[in-house]
Amino acid sequence: MDRCSLTFVLLAAAVCISAGSLTAGGSSPSDQFVRDACMTTQYPGLCQQCLASYAPTIRRSKRQLVRAALAVSADRAQSASTLVRQMSAGRKKSLGSTREAGAIGDCLEAMRDGLDRLRRSVREIERMGRARSPQFAWHLSNMKTWVSAALTDEMTCLDGLAQFASSPAVRAGIRKKVVELSRLTSNALALVNQLDRD
C-alpha cells in the first residue's frame, strides 16, 4: 500500500470513536452530504458515526466518501484479522476438536482474503479516471467485485463460528468484531454502487 493510502487507513482507526458529536450536530453542506449518502446504506447510523469526521475531506465528493468508507472497513478488517489470529493462537490447546481448529483456521484465512480485497479497493479508487469513461467502468467493476467478495469472506467466517461449541468466549469475541466489520463492508458496498449513478 502506498504511503497516502496507508495514512488514510491508519486515520480510520480513530474515526468511529471521535465522530459522534459531528453526527449529531454537524450542519455544513459536507456533513449533510455524508448523512444523505449514509441513508442509502443498510446501517445508516453506523455509516454516519464512522464517516462524519471525514466530512471536511469528503466535501461533496462521492469518490472521497467511498474512499473513506473503504479505509474504515480495511482498518476494521485488519483489527478483526489480528483478533482471530491472537485468539486462535492463545487457545489452540483448548479448542475442543479438530473441527473447531479447522473452523478458526478457515475464519482467519477468510479475514486475510477480505482484508486484501478491501485494501486493493482503496488503491483502485485512485485509478478510476474520468466518470463514465471505459477506465472508470473497469475500475468500478473491480471494486464492486472485491468489496462483494470481502463481504462473502466475512460471512464465511461467521458461518464457521457455529462450530465453536466448546469455546463460547472465543466465538463471542470474534463474532462481535466480524459482525461490525460485515456491516461496515455492506455499507461500503452500497456506497460503491452509488458511484455510477450520477
N, C-alpha and C positions, 0 to 999 in steps of 0.2 A: 504494500500500500504506500502511495506517495505521501510526503510529509503533510501536505494540505489535507488530504482525506483522513490521515491518521489523527491530526489535530482535531478535526471535526468530530470524529468518532469518540475521542477522549473527552471532549467537551460534553458529549451526550451523557456521560456518567452522572453529572450533577444536575442535569436539566429537569428531570421529573420531580426532584426534591424541591427545587427552588421556584418552580413555576406557578404554584398555587395562587399567589396574590395577583399575578398578571392575568390568570384565567378568570378570576372573579372580578377584577376591577379595570382591566385594560380596555381602553376605548378608542385607540388610534385606528386608522384605516388598516394598518398591518395586523393589529390584534383581531379586528373584525374579520379580515380575510382568513386568518387561521381558524377562528371559530366557525365561520361558514363552511370552510373546507372540511373541518372535522365532523360536521353534521352529516356528511355523506358516508362516514365510516360506520362500522358496526359497533364500535366502542367510542363514542364521541367524547365522553368525559375523560377517558384515559388519553385520547388523542390531544385534547386541549391542554391537559395537565403537562404532557410531555413536550409539546411543541410551542407553548405560549412564550417561553423565554427566548425562542428563536425568532419571534415576530420581527424585531428590528433588522435581522439579517435576511429573513424571508421577504420582507416588504409585501409585495403582492405577486411574487413570482411562484408559479406552480412548480417549477424545477427546483427552486431552493426549498420549497415546502417538502417535496418528495425527498430531496437530499437529506434534509433534517430527519424526516421520518425513518429513512433507511439507516442513517447513522445511529439513531436511538435504538433501533431494532438490532443492529450489528453489535452495539455495546452490550445490550441485554443478552444477546446470544453468546457473547464471549463470557459473560458472567455466569450464565446457565451452564455452559460447557465446563467451565472451571469447577463449579459446584458439583456437577455429576462426576467429574474426574476425582475430586477430593473425597467425596462421599464413598465412591466405589473403592478407592484405594484404602480408605480407612476401615472399610467393613468387609473386605474380601473374605476373611476367615469366618465371619459371622453370617454371610449370605447363606440362606437355607438350602439352596440347591444349585446344581449346575444350570438349571433353567433360569433361576434368578440372576446368576452371574452372567449368563448369556444375554438376558434382557437388559441389564445395565450396560453391558458392552455395546449392544445394539443402539441403546439410547445415546451413549457417548459418541458413537460413530455418526448417528443422525444429527446430533448437535453440531459436530465439527463440519459436516457437509452443509448444514444450513447456514452456519457462520460464514463459510467460504462463499456461498451463493449471495448472501447479503453484502459481503464486502465487495464482491465483483459488481453488484448492482450499484453500490455507491460510486465506484470508479466509472461505471458505464454511463452514468448520467452526465459526466463531464465530456463525453464523446458524441453526444447526440446530434449536434449540429442544428441547423435551422428547422423550425417546426414545419411539418408536412413534407419535408424532403425525404428521399429514399433512405438516406443515412439515419435520419431521425426515426423513421419507422423501424429500421433494422435494430437499432439500439433499444428502442422501446420494447420491441418484441422480446429481445434478450432479457430485459429487466422483468417483464411480466412472467416469463418462463422461470427465471431464477427465484424470484420472490415467491411465486406459487409453489415451487419445489421446496423452498425453505420452510414454508408453512406445512407442507406434507411431511417433511423431516420432523418437525416439532410434534405433529400429530402421531407419527410413528413412535416417538419416544413416549408420549403419553399413553398410547395403547400398550406398550411394553411394560409400563409400570403396574399393570394389573397382575403381573407375575410375582410381585413382592409381598406374598402372604406372610412371610416371617420377618419382614423388615419394614414395618409401618412408618417408622421415623424417617428412613431413607426415602420411602415412597412419598411421604407428605412434603418433605423438604424439596425434593426435585420437582414434584408436581406443581407446587406453588410458583416456582421460578418459571417453569415451562409454560404454564397456563398464561401467565402475564406476558411472556415472550410471544406466544402464539397470538394473543390479542393485539400486541403491537405490530406484529408482522401482517396480520389481517388488515389492520388499519393502513399500514404502508402500502399493501397491495391495492386497496381501494383508492388511495391517492395516486399511485402509479397509473391505475386505469383511467384516471381523470386527465392525464397528460395529453391525450389525443382527442379531447372533447372541447377544444376551444371554438 
